[in-house]
Amino acid sequence: MESTGYRSLAAATVALVMLTGIHAVRSALAMVVWNIAEGQPETVIALIAFGIWAAGLLGWAMAPRLHLRRPGMGVAIGFAVAYAAGHFLRHPVLTPAFAVMTLVLWLWMIPALLGLLARVEAIEVLAPGILIGFAVQVALQAALHGLDMPMLHGFLSGAGAALLGLALIAAWRSTELTAPAATGVLFLKGWGLFALGPYIVLQLTLLSNLGRVQMITGWDLEGAATFVVLGLAAGAAAVPQASSPLVRAAAGPAAVLLAGANLIVNLAAWLAALQVLTAAVMAGALAPAPVRRPFRTYVWGTIGMLLGFALLGLFYSRNEWRELWPLMVALVALASLSRVTPVPAARTLRAVLAIVVFGALGIVYSRTSHPPPVPTAKAPAQIRILTYNIHMAFNAHGIPDPAAMATVIATVDADLVALQEVGRGWTVNGGADLAAWLRWRFPEYRLVYGAMNGDLWGNVILSRFDLRGTGAVRFPIRLRRIQRGLTWATVPAEEDLLIINAHFAHGGLEDERLAQAGDVLAFWNGRRPAVILGDFNAGPDSPSIALLRAAGLRDALAAHGLAAAFTYPSLHPSERRDYIFITDNLGSLGGAIPRATASDHLPVVATIQVR
């Protein structure tokens, strides 16, 4: 009987290409948004990102000429080197440069990978390999407590990236060396490869997005990761059923209906079923078939990857355009409507086992490495408070540095912390779930997350004390599509203390900020004692700040000579944007604006007296 061990190596190669590719996409797009084109209009950002993506797709144009040749190893080596170098470095120019290079090489590597699978007649491992790659990504992010590889730079992360790159090269080379001689006739027929781009975007924005799953289910990080891993394993088990045209014809419409239903009611069971159904139709689209001339297949693959880029851009252009999810599913289902050859069920059993094993390793590590919780207590008469716009954990140079951001918070050692711009899994922000990571990094605090700009971008309150009530309010969208809001909590003290963490619109929109100041005052409604703090994106003499003062709120830093002190930008401060306001029955015992470049804003600190 012919050995099929090389098929496992081929599946491992696909999984590693998908895993590192997720990192490449998240890192490069985050660098475009937060470094290369930060502060530019959306059209400029989109054009720069498209230029990078288009450079990557040039490799697809060359793929038909190189279909059965062996240039892929060189591309894989180049990718591995760029991938590792980008993680070793934390530099305002070199880090984004390597991120862009990594994404371009990854897009070149995908058609080279397809050529490798065709040469060894192992196209059937493509679908299960993709599922394994997403499962390992979820397990790794769980082990990192919500962070993701694109957010990590330095020696340890570079060493980890180098190991992944070496594993990719070894798996690729071993597949070539151990595979028997093959004709390379089996490939992807028709428009099947068209499904790849939409399917990847669907996974990144919904199905394998840990922040999204937590928001839908209400579970913690480990529970969400377990849910996703089991869904991917069930999807791998369903791959053999994709050989049936009847199954594909039924699974496609059912998946579209489920995606549409999830827009109305977020239910975990529906999300799990959607994972399985989309895996089945994706496998049908990417199943092997006899193909002599692969040109048309690569053309459809290029169109699919272009469409994937467009879908990703459209999704974030409206700060989570959720109505695109049914469209993504429909596109994958449409691509599955072609004749395919059966896939033996035994060949997906290893994929199911790999998903479960790797998922369990990451989830168990995450669970066992949680620091023990610290008992909470009633707030004392004196409370130290911090407000800090953390800039999605990108530092003043636009490079991700969550450790530096956490160091600032730990150094201030505040009892109550208000954070703005906290992400939970946007691809263009590096994919990290910062709320989950902060919960792990600071176990002595209770954490309250309030969604603002979509479900995965918002404000956080950290409290060392028990909380009697929490919640969030989104401001109405008036002039700008980016939605702002407030997160609130009630802290038990001699008199219960209301904390309101607000984030106002940025740019030349003072009328918008004035209306948002009114929104805050309406929610506050004169309750005392209260602390209203955050990033108000306005100077001390602006109408919005004047409105807050007119309502009886006092700047806690004014009594200490810091009323006009600058808080933005952190490298060369020239504006006051961040404030801590208190009601008249609270005293201000001290204030400070520490210098730090872990964000583009400076932290603002005050010590208050509850009278």
Secondary structure, DSSP 8 states (H G I E B T S, - for coil): ----HHHHHHHHHHHHHHHHHHHHHHHHHHHIIIIITTTS-HHHHHHHHHHHHHHHHHHHHHGGGGTTS--HHHHHHHHHHHHHHHHH---TTHHHHHHHHHHHHHHHHHHHHHHHHHHTT-GGGHHHHHHHHHHHHHHHHHHTTT--GGG--SHHHHHHHHHHHHHHHHHHHHHHHHS------EEE-TTGGGGHHHHHHHIIIIIT-HHHHHHHH---HHHHHHHHHHHHHHHHHHGGGGG-HHHHHHHHHHHHHHHHHTTT---HHHHHHHHHHHHHHHHHHT-EEE-S--HHHHHHHHHHHHHHHHHHHHHHHTTS-TTHHHHHHHHHHHHT-S------THHHHHHHHHHHHHHHHHHHHHHHT-------B---SEEEEEEEE-GGGB-TTS-B-HHHHHHHHHHHT-SEEEEEEEEBS-GGGTS-BHHHHHHHH-TTSEEEEEE-SSTTEEEEEEESB--SEEEEEE----S-SS--EEEEEEE-SSS-EEEEEEE---SS-HHHHHHHHHHHHHHHTT-SSEEEEEE----TTSHHHHHHHHTT-EETTGGGT-TT---BSSSS--B--EEEEE-TTEEEEEEE-----SSSS--EEEEEEE-
